[in-house]
């Protein structure tokens, strides 16, 4: 990685997607995606770099799975991190708008209009 840190913002317009096979079991937030429901989730790998706004394909791949659950949505990220690639361990405020590390985000546009969304 060069001096600039790659930031990948993932935009998913959930309302425009059809999420088949809604899951009704408990998804554990434990860093694993081993529950059987993830096998039927929607998976996305076609992303572009938007920070900085180059619109290029990222150097490393990311796989995002989206699953409809009883409580709402479950989203799982699998981000490639090759062996020997430096990792950032920057400590920042919890809600800091800028920080020196790679990041992912999800934007949910409940109206599917592209005008208003919630970002996580």
Phi and psi in radians as a Rosetta constraint file:
Dihedral C 1 N 2 CA 2 C 2 CIRCULARHARMONIC -1.442 0.35
Dihedral N 2 CA 2 C 2 N 3 CIRCULARHARMONIC -2.952 0.35
Dihedral C 2 N 3 CA 3 C 3 CIRCULARHARMONIC -1.094 0.35
Dihedral N 3 CA 3 C 3 N 4 CIRCULARHARMONIC -0.581 0.35
Dihedral C 3 N 4 CA 4 C 4 CIRCULARHARMONIC -1.416 0.35
Dihedral N 4 CA 4 C 4 N 5 CIRCULARHARMONIC 2.440 0.35
Dihedral C 4 N 5 CA 5 C 5 CIRCULARHARMONIC -1.650 0.35
Dihedral N 5 CA 5 C 5 N 6 CIRCULARHARMONIC 2.261 0.35
Dihedral C 5 N 6 CA 6 C 6 CIRCULARHARMONIC -1.276 0.35
Dihedral N 6 CA 6 C 6 N 7 CIRCULARHARMONIC 2.177 0.35
Dihedral C 6 N 7 CA 7 C 7 CIRCULARHARMONIC -2.047 0.35
Dihedral N 7 CA 7 C 7 N 8 CIRCULARHARMONIC 2.203 0.35
Dihedral C 7 N 8 CA 8 C 8 CIRCULARHARMONIC -1.968 0.35
Dihedral N 8 CA 8 C 8 N 9 CIRCULARHARMONIC 2.062 0.35
Dihedral C 8 N 9 CA 9 C 9 CIRCULARHARMONIC -1.805 0.35
Dihedral N 9 CA 9 C 9 N 10 CIRCULARHARMONIC 2.141 0.35
Dihedral C 9 N 10 CA 10 C 10 CIRCULARHARMONIC -1.759 0.35
Dihedral N 10 CA 10 C 10 N 11 CIRCULARHARMONIC 2.101 0.35
Dihedral C 10 N 11 CA 11 C 11 CIRCULARHARMONIC -1.899 0.35
Dihedral N 11 CA 11 C 11 N 12 CIRCULARHARMONIC 2.082 0.35
Dihedral C 11 N 12 CA 12 C 12 CIRCULARHARMONIC -2.134 0.35
Dihedral N 12 CA 12 C 12 N 13 CIRCULARHARMONIC 2.045 0.35
Dihedral C 12 N 13 CA 13 C 13 CIRCULARHARMONIC -1.593 0.35
Dihedral N 13 CA 13 C 13 N 14 CIRCULARHARMONIC 1.559 0.35
Dihedral C 13 N 14 CA 14 C 14 CIRCULARHARMONIC -1.078 0.35
Dihedral N 14 CA 14 C 14 N 15 CIRCULARHARMONIC -0.711 0.35
Dihedral C 14 N 15 CA 15 C 15 CIRCULARHARMONIC -1.168 0.35
Dihedral N 15 CA 15 C 15 N 16 CIRCULARHARMONIC -0.368 0.35
Dihedral C 15 N 16 CA 16 C 16 CIRCULARHARMONIC -1.550 0.35
Dihedral N 16 CA 16 C 16 N 17 CIRCULARHARMONIC -0.006 0.35
Dihedral C 16 N 17 CA 17 C 17 CIRCULARHARMONIC -1.826 0.35
Dihedral N 17 CA 17 C 17 N 18 CIRCULARHARMONIC 2.594 0.35
Dihedral C 17 N 18 CA 18 C 18 CIRCULARHARMONIC -1.738 0.35
Dihedral N 18 CA 18 C 18 N 19 CIRCULARHARMONIC 2.019 0.35
Dihedral C 18 N 19 CA 19 C 19 CIRCULARHARMONIC -1.751 0.35
Dihedral N 19 CA 19 C 19 N 20 CIRCULARHARMONIC 1.716 0.35
Dihedral C 19 N 20 CA 20 C 20 CIRCULARHARMONIC -1.296 0.35
Dihedral N 20 CA 20 C 20 N 21 CIRCULARHARMONIC 2.824 0.35
Dihedral C 20 N 21 CA 21 C 21 CIRCULARHARMONIC 0.976 0.35
Dihedral N 21 CA 21 C 21 N 22 CIRCULARHARMONIC 1.084 0.35
Dihedral C 21 N 22 CA 22 C 22 CIRCULARHARMONIC -0.989 0.35
Dihedral N 22 CA 22 C 22 N 23 CIRCULARHARMONIC 2.402 0.35
Dihedral C 22 N 23 CA 23 C 23 CIRCULARHARMONIC -1.644 0.35
Dihedral N 23 CA 23 C 23 N 24 CIRCULARHARMONIC 2.441 0.35
Dihedral C 23 N 24 CA 24 C 24 CIRCULARHARMONIC -2.190 0.35
Dihedral N 24 CA 24 C 24 N 25 CIRCULARHARMONIC 0.468 0.35
Dihedral C 24 N 25 CA 25 C 25 CIRCULARHARMONIC -1.915 0.35
Dihedral N 25 CA 25 C 25 N 26 CIRCULARHARMONIC 3.022 0.35
Dihedral C 25 N 26 CA 26 C 26 CIRCULARHARMONIC -1.420 0.35
Dihedral N 26 CA 26 C 26 N 27 CIRCULARHARMONIC 2.166 0.35
Dihedral C 26 N 27 CA 27 C 27 CIRCULARHARMONIC -1.609 0.35
Dihedral N 27 CA 27 C 27 N 28 CIRCULARHARMONIC 2.161 0.35
Dihedral C 27 N 28 CA 28 C 28 CIRCULARHARMONIC -1.511 0.35
Dihedral N 28 CA 28 C 28 N 29 CIRCULARHARMONIC 2.356 0.35
Dihedral C 28 N 29 CA 29 C 29 CIRCULARHARMONIC -1.602 0.35
Dihedral N 29 CA 29 C 29 N 30 CIRCULARHARMONIC 1.565 0.35
Dihedral C 29 N 30 CA 30 C 30 CIRCULARHARMONIC -2.392 0.35
Dihedral N 30 CA 30 C 30 N 31 CIRCULARHARMONIC 0.218 0.35
Dihedral C 30 N 31 CA 31 C 31 CIRCULARHARMONIC 1.459 0.35
Dihedral N 31 CA 31 C 31 N 32 CIRCULARHARMONIC 0.034 0.35
Dihedral C 31 N 32 CA 32 C 32 CIRCULARHARMONIC -2.104 0.35
Dihedral N 32 CA 32 C 32 N 33 CIRCULARHARMONIC 2.633 0.35
Dihedral C 32 N 33 CA 33 C 33 CIRCULARHARMONIC -2.137 0.35
Dihedral N 33 CA 33 C 33 N 34 CIRCULARHARMONIC 1.009 0.35
Dihedral C 33 N 34 CA 34 C 34 CIRCULARHARMONIC -1.792 0.35
Dihedral N 34 CA 34 C 34 N 35 CIRCULARHARMONIC 0.033 0.35
Dihedral C 34 N 35 CA 35 C 35 CIRCULARHARMONIC -1.196 0.35
Dihedral N 35 CA 35 C 35 N 36 CIRCULARHARMONIC 2.544 0.35
Dihedral C 35 N 36 CA 36 C 36 CIRCULARHARMONIC -1.035 0.35
Dihedral N 36 CA 36 C 36 N 37 CIRCULARHARMONIC -0.495 0.35
Dihedral C 36 N 37 CA 37 C 37 CIRCULARHARMONIC -1.085 0.35
Dihedral N 37 CA 37 C 37 N 38 CIRCULARHARMONIC -0.503 0.35
Dihedral C 37 N 38 CA 38 C 38 CIRCULARHARMONIC -1.116 0.35
Dihedral N 38 CA 38 C 38 N 39 CIRCULARHARMONIC -0.423 0.35
Dihedral C 38 N 39 CA 39 C 39 CIRCULARHARMONIC -1.122 0.35
Dihedral N 39 CA 39 C 39 N 40 CIRCULARHARMONIC -0.482 0.35
Dihedral C 39 N 40 CA 40 C 40 CIRCULARHARMONIC -1.771 0.35
Dihedral N 40 CA 40 C 40 N 41 CIRCULARHARMONIC 0.163 0.35
Dihedral C 40 N 41 CA 41 C 41 CIRCULARHARMONIC -1.358 0.35
Dihedral N 41 CA 41 C 41 N 42 CIRCULARHARMONIC 2.829 0.35
Dihedral C 41 N 42 CA 42 C 42 CIRCULARHARMONIC -1.320 0.35
Dihedral N 42 CA 42 C 42 N 43 CIRCULARHARMONIC 2.456 0.35
Dihedral C 42 N 43 CA 43 C 43 CIRCULARHARMONIC -2.191 0.35
Dihedral N 43 CA 43 C 43 N 44 CIRCULARHARMONIC 2.426 0.35
Dihedral C 43 N 44 CA 44 C 44 CIRCULARHARMONIC -2.292 0.35
Dihedral N 44 CA 44 C 44 N 45 CIRCULARHARMONIC 2.335 0.35
Dihedral C 44 N 45 CA 45 C 45 CIRCULARHARMONIC -2.305 0.35
Dihedral N 45 CA 45 C 45 N 46 CIRCULARHARMONIC -0.116 0.35
Dihedral C 45 N 46 CA 46 C 46 CIRCULARHARMONIC -1.635 0.35
Dihedral N 46 CA 46 C 46 N 47 CIRCULARHARMONIC 1.541 0.35
Dihedral C 46 N 47 CA 47 C 47 CIRCULARHARMONIC -2.065 0.35
Dihedral N 47 CA 47 C 47 N 48 CIRCULARHARMONIC 2.875 0.35
Dihedral C 47 N 48 CA 48 C 48 CIRCULARHARMONIC -2.285 0.35
Dihedral N 48 CA 48 C 48 N 49 CIRCULARHARMONIC 2.752 0.35
Dihedral C 48 N 49 CA 49 C 49 CIRCULARHARMONIC -1.430 0.35
Dihedral N 49 CA 49 C 49 N 50 CIRCULARHARMONIC 2.158 0.35
Dihedral C 49 N 50 CA 50 C 50 CIRCULARHARMONIC -2.036 0.35
Dihedral N 50 CA 50 C 50 N 51 CIRCULARHARMONIC -0.067 0.35
Dihedral C 50 N 51 CA 51 C 51 CIRCULARHARMONIC -2.472 0.35
Dihedral N 51 CA 51 C 51 N 52 CIRCULARHARMONIC 1.758 0.35
Dihedral C 51 N 52 CA 52 C 52 CIRCULARHARMONIC -1.249 0.35
Dihedral N 52 CA 52 C 52 N 53 CIRCULARHARMONIC 2.742 0.35
Dihedral C 52 N 53 CA 53 C 53 CIRCULARHARMONIC -1.288 0.35
Dihedral N 53 CA 53 C 53 N 54 CIRCULARHARMONIC 1.359 0.35
Dihedral C 53 N 54 CA 54 C 54 CIRCULARHARMONIC -1.779 0.35
Dihedral N 54 CA 54 C 54 N 55 CIRCULARHARMONIC -0.356 0.35
Dihedral C 54 N 55 CA 55 C 55 CIRCULARHARMONIC 1.025 0.35
Dihedral N 55 CA 55 C 55 N 56 CIRCULARHARMONIC 0.384 0.35
Dihedral C 55 N 56 CA 56 C 56 CIRCULARHARMONIC -1.574 0.35
Dihedral N 56 CA 56 C 56 N 57 CIRCULARHARMONIC 2.902 0.35
Dihedral C 56 N 57 CA 57 C 57 CIRCULARHARMONIC -1.303 0.35
Dihedral N 57 CA 57 C 57 N 58 CIRCULARHARMONIC 2.379 0.35
Dihedral C 57 N 58 CA 58 C 58 CIRCULARHARMONIC -1.088 0.35
Dihedral N 58 CA 58 C 58 N 59 CIRCULARHARMONIC 2.623 0.35
Dihedral C 58 N 59 CA 59 C 59 CIRCULARHARMONIC -1.161 0.35
Dihedral N 59 CA 59 C 59 N 60 CIRCULARHARMONIC -0.625 0.35
Dihedral C 59 N 60 CA 60 C 60 CIRCULARHARMONIC -1.966 0.35
Dihedral N 60 CA 60 C 60 N 61 CIRCULARHARMONIC 2.633 0.35
Dihedral C 60 N 61 CA 61 C 61 CIRCULARHARMONIC -1.525 0.35
Dihedral N 61 CA 61 C 61 N 62 CIRCULARHARMONIC 2.709 0.35
Dihedral C 61 N 62 CA 62 C 62 CIRCULARHARMONIC -2.370 0.35
Dihedral N 62 CA 62 C 62 N 63 CIRCULARHARMONIC 2.391 0.35
Dihedral C 62 N 63 CA 63 C 63 CIRCULARHARMONIC -2.071 0.35
Dihedral N 63 CA 63 C 63 N 64 CIRCULARHARMONIC 2.249 0.35
Dihedral C 63 N 64 CA 64 C 64 CIRCULARHARMONIC -2.092 0.35
Dihedral N 64 CA 64 C 64 N 65 CIRCULARHARMONIC 2.282 0.35
Dihedral C 64 N 65 CA 65 C 65 CIRCULARHARMONIC -1.978 0.35
Dihedral N 65 CA 65 C 65 N 66 CIRCULARHARMONIC 2.382 0.35
Dihedral C 65 N 66 CA 66 C 66 CIRCULARHARMONIC -2.151 0.35
Dihedral N 66 CA 66 C 66 N 67 CIRCULARHARMONIC 2.303 0.35
Dihedral C 66 N 67 CA 67 C 67 CIRCULARHARMONIC -2.375 0.35
Dihedral N 67 CA 67 C 67 N 68 CIRCULARHARMONIC 2.315 0.35
Dihedral C 67 N 68 CA 68 C 68 CIRCULARHARMONIC -1.466 0.35
Dihedral N 68 CA 68 C 68 N 69 CIRCULARHARMONIC 2.142 0.35
Dihedral C 68 N 69 CA 69 C 69 CIRCULARHARMONIC -2.138 0.35
Dihedral N 69 CA 69 C 69 N 70 CIRCULARHARMONIC 2.938 0.35
Dihedral C 69 N 70 CA 70 C 70 CIRCULARHARMONIC -1.009 0.35
Dihedral N 70 CA 70 C 70 N 71 CIRCULARHARMONIC -0.626 0.35
Dihedral C 70 N 71 CA 71 C 71 CIRCULARHARMONIC -1.422 0.35
Dihedral N 71 CA 71 C 71 N 72 CIRCULARHARMONIC -0.219 0.35
Dihedral C 71 N 72 CA 72 C 72 CIRCULARHARMONIC 2.592 0.35
Dihedral N 72 CA 72 C 72 N 73 CIRCULARHARMONIC -2.076 0.35
Dihedral C 72 N 73 CA 73 C 73 CIRCULARHARMONIC -2.090 0.35
Dihedral N 73 CA 73 C 73 N 74 CIRCULARHARMONIC 2.535 0.35
Dihedral C 73 N 74 CA 74 C 74 CIRCULARHARMONIC -2.058 0.35
Dihedral N 74 CA 74 C 74 N 75 CIRCULARHARMONIC 2.312 0.35
Dihedral C 74 N 75 CA 75 C 75 CIRCULARHARMONIC -2.225 0.35
Dihedral N 75 CA 75 C 75 N 76 CIRCULARHARMONIC 2.289 0.35
Dihedral C 75 N 76 CA 76 C 76 CIRCULARHARMONIC -2.172 0.35
Dihedral N 76 CA 76 C 76 N 77 CIRCULARHARMONIC 2.304 0.35
Dihedral C 76 N 77 CA 77 C 77 CIRCULARHARMONIC -1.905 0.35
Dihedral N 77 CA 77 C 77 N 78 CIRCULARHARMONIC 2.332 0.35
Dihedral C 77 N 78 CA 78 C 78 CIRCULARHARMONIC -2.107 0.35
Dihedral N 78 CA 78 C 78 N 79 CIRCULARHARMONIC 1.884 0.35
Dihedral C 78 N 79 CA 79 C 79 CIRCULARHARMONIC -1.892 0.35
Dihedral N 79 CA 79 C 79 N 80 CIRCULARHARMONIC 2.196 0.35
Dihedral C 79 N 80 CA 80 C 80 CIRCULARHARMONIC -1.092 0.35
Dihedral N 80 CA 80 C 80 N 81 CIRCULARHARMONIC 2.392 0.35
Dihedral C 80 N 81 CA 81 C 81 CIRCULARHARMONIC -2.502 0.35
Dihedral N 81 CA 81 C 81 N 82 CIRCULARHARMONIC 1.561 0.35
Dihedral C 81 N 82 CA 82 C 82 CIRCULARHARMONIC -1.028 0.35
Dihedral N 82 CA 82 C 82 N 83 CIRCULARHARMONIC 2.627 0.35
Dihedral C 82 N 83 CA 83 C 83 CIRCULARHARMONIC -1.003 0.35
Dihedral N 83 CA 83 C 83 N 84 CIRCULARHARMONIC 2.331 0.35
Dihedral C 83 N 84 CA 84 C 84 CIRCULARHARMONIC 1.558 0.35
Dihedral N 84 CA 84 C 84 N 85 CIRCULARHARMONIC -0.193 0.35
Dihedral C 84 N 85 CA 85 C 85 CIRCULARHARMONIC -1.271 0.35
Dihedral N 85 CA 85 C 85 N 86 CIRCULARHARMONIC 2.310 0.35
Dihedral C 85 N 86 CA 86 C 86 CIRCULARHARMONIC -1.149 0.35
Dihedral N 86 CA 86 C 86 N 87 CIRCULARHARMONIC 2.539 0.35
Dihedral C 86 N 87 CA 87 C 87 CIRCULARHARMONIC -2.027 0.35
Dihedral N 87 CA 87 C 87 N 88 CIRCULARHARMONIC 2.496 0.35
Dihedral C 87 N 88 CA 88 C 88 CIRCULARHARMONIC -1.640 0.35
Dihedral N 88 CA 88 C 88 N 89 CIRCULARHARMONIC 2.321 0.35
Dihedral C 88 N 89 CA 89 C 89 CIRCULARHARMONIC -2.153 0.35
Dihedral N 89 CA 89 C 89 N 90 CIRCULARHARMONIC 0.795 0.35
Dihedral C 89 N 90 CA 90 C 90 CIRCULARHARMONIC -1.302 0.35
Dihedral N 90 CA 90 C 90 N 91 CIRCULARHARMONIC 2.356 0.35
Dihedral C 90 N 91 CA 91 C 91 CIRCULARHARMONIC -1.700 0.35
Dihedral N 91 CA 91 C 91 N 92 CIRCULARHARMONIC 2.185 0.35
Dihedral C 91 N 92 CA 92 C 92 CIRCULARHARMONIC -2.343 0.35
Dihedral N 92 CA 92 C 92 N 93 CIRCULARHARMONIC 2.915 0.35
Dihedral C 92 N 93 CA 93 C 93 CIRCULARHARMONIC -1.063 0.35
Dihedral N 93 CA 93 C 93 N 94 CIRCULARHARMONIC 2.609 0.35
Dihedral C 93 N 94 CA 94 C 94 CIRCULARHARMONIC -0.973 0.35
Dihedral N 94 CA 94 C 94 N 95 CIRCULARHARMONIC -0.783 0.35
Dihedral C 94 N 95 CA 95 C 95 CIRCULARHARMONIC -1.845 0.35
Dihedral N 95 CA 95 C 95 N 96 CIRCULARHARMONIC 0.457 0.35
Dihedral C 95 N 96 CA 96 C 96 CIRCULARHARMONIC -1.078 0.35
Dihedral N 96 CA 96 C 96 N 97 CIRCULARHARMONIC 2.403 0.35
Dihedral C 96 N 97 CA 97 C 97 CIRCULARHARMONIC -1.415 0.35
Dihedral N 97 CA 97 C 97 N 98 CIRCULARHARMONIC -0.389 0.35
Dihedral C 97 N 98 CA 98 C 98 CIRCULARHARMONIC -2.277 0.35
Dihedral N 98 CA 98 C 98 N 99 CIRCULARHARMONIC 2.372 0.35
Dihedral C 98 N 99 CA 99 C 99 CIRCULARHARMONIC -2.674 0.35
Dihedral N 99 CA 99 C 99 N 100 CIRCULARHARMONIC 2.717 0.35
Dihedral C 99 N 100 CA 100 C 100 CIRCULARHARMONIC -1.624 0.35
Dihedral N 100 CA 100 C 100 N 101 CIRCULARHARMONIC 1.236 0.35
Dihedral C 100 N 101 CA 101 C 101 CIRCULARHARMONIC -2.847 0.35
Dihedral N 101 CA 101 C 101 N 102 CIRCULARHARMONIC 2.918 0.35
Dihedral C 101 N 102 CA 102 C 102 CIRCULARHARMONIC -1.243 0.35
Dihedral N 102 CA 102 C 102 N 103 CIRCULARHARMONIC 2.673 0.35
Dihedral C 102 N 103 CA 103 C 103 CIRCULARHARMONIC -2.636 0.35
Dihedral N 103 CA 103 C 103 N 104 CIRCULARHARMONIC 2.840 0.35
Dihedral C 103 N 104 CA 104 C 104 CIRCULARHARMONIC -2.308 0.35
Dihedral N 104 CA 104 C 104 N 105 CIRCULARHARMONIC 2.679 0.35
Dihedral C 104 N 105 CA 105 C 105 CIRCULARHARMONIC -2.541 0.35
Dihedral N 105 CA 105 C 105 N 106 CIRCULARHARMONIC 2.762 0.35
Dihedral C 105 N 106 CA 106 C 106 CIRCULARHARMONIC -2.168 0.35
Dihedral N 106 CA 106 C 106 N 107 CIRCULARHARMONIC 2.299 0.35
Dihedral C 106 N 107 CA 107 C 107 CIRCULARHARMONIC -1.997 0.35
Dihedral N 107 CA 107 C 107 N 108 CIRCULARHARMONIC 2.230 0.35
Dihedral C 107 N 108 CA 108 C 108 CIRCULARHARMONIC -1.971 0.35
Dihedral N 108 CA 108 C 108 N 109 CIRCULARHARMONIC 2.072 0.35
Dihedral C 108 N 109 CA 109 C 109 CIRCULARHARMONIC -1.838 0.35
Dihedral N 109 CA 109 C 109 N 110 CIRCULARHARMONIC 1.624 0.35
Dihedral C 109 N 110 CA 110 C 110 CIRCULARHARMONIC -1.131 0.35
Dihedral N 110 CA 110 C 110 N 111 CIRCULARHARMONIC -0.452 0.35
Dihedral C 110 N 111 CA 111 C 111 CIRCULARHARMONIC -1.604 0.35
Dihedral N 111 CA 111 C 111 N 112 CIRCULARHARMONIC -0.183 0.35
Dihedral C 111 N 112 CA 112 C 112 CIRCULARHARMONIC 0.986 0.35
Dihedral N 112 CA 112 C 112 N 113 CIRCULARHARMONIC 0.674 0.35
Dihedral C 112 N 113 CA 113 C 113 CIRCULARHARMONIC -1.873 0.35
Dihedral N 113 CA 113 C 113 N 114 CIRCULARHARMONIC -0.269 0.35
Dihedral C 113 N 114 CA 114 C 114 CIRCULARHARMONIC 1.343 0.35
Dihedral N 114 CA 114 C 114 N 115 CIRCULARHARMONIC 0.195 0.35
Dihedral C 114 N 115 CA 115 C 115 CIRCULARHARMONIC -1.850 0.35
Dihedral N 115 CA 115 C 115 N 116 CIRCULARHARMONIC -0.664 0.35
Dihedral C 115 N 116 CA 116 C 116 CIRCULARHARMONIC -2.313 0.35
Dihedral N 116 CA 116 C 116 N 117 CIRCULARHARMONIC 2.337 0.35
Dihedral C 116 N 117 CA 117 C 117 CIRCULARHARMONIC -2.612 0.35
Dihedral N 117 CA 117 C 117 N 118 CIRCULARHARMONIC 2.814 0.35
Dihedral C 117 N 118 CA 118 C 118 CIRCULARHARMONIC -1.800 0.35
Dihedral N 118 CA 118 C 118 N 119 CIRCULARHARMONIC 2.331 0.35
Dihedral C 118 N 119 CA 119 C 119 CIRCULARHARMONIC -1.946 0.35
Dihedral N 119 CA 119 C 119 N 120 CIRCULARHARMONIC 2.340 0.35
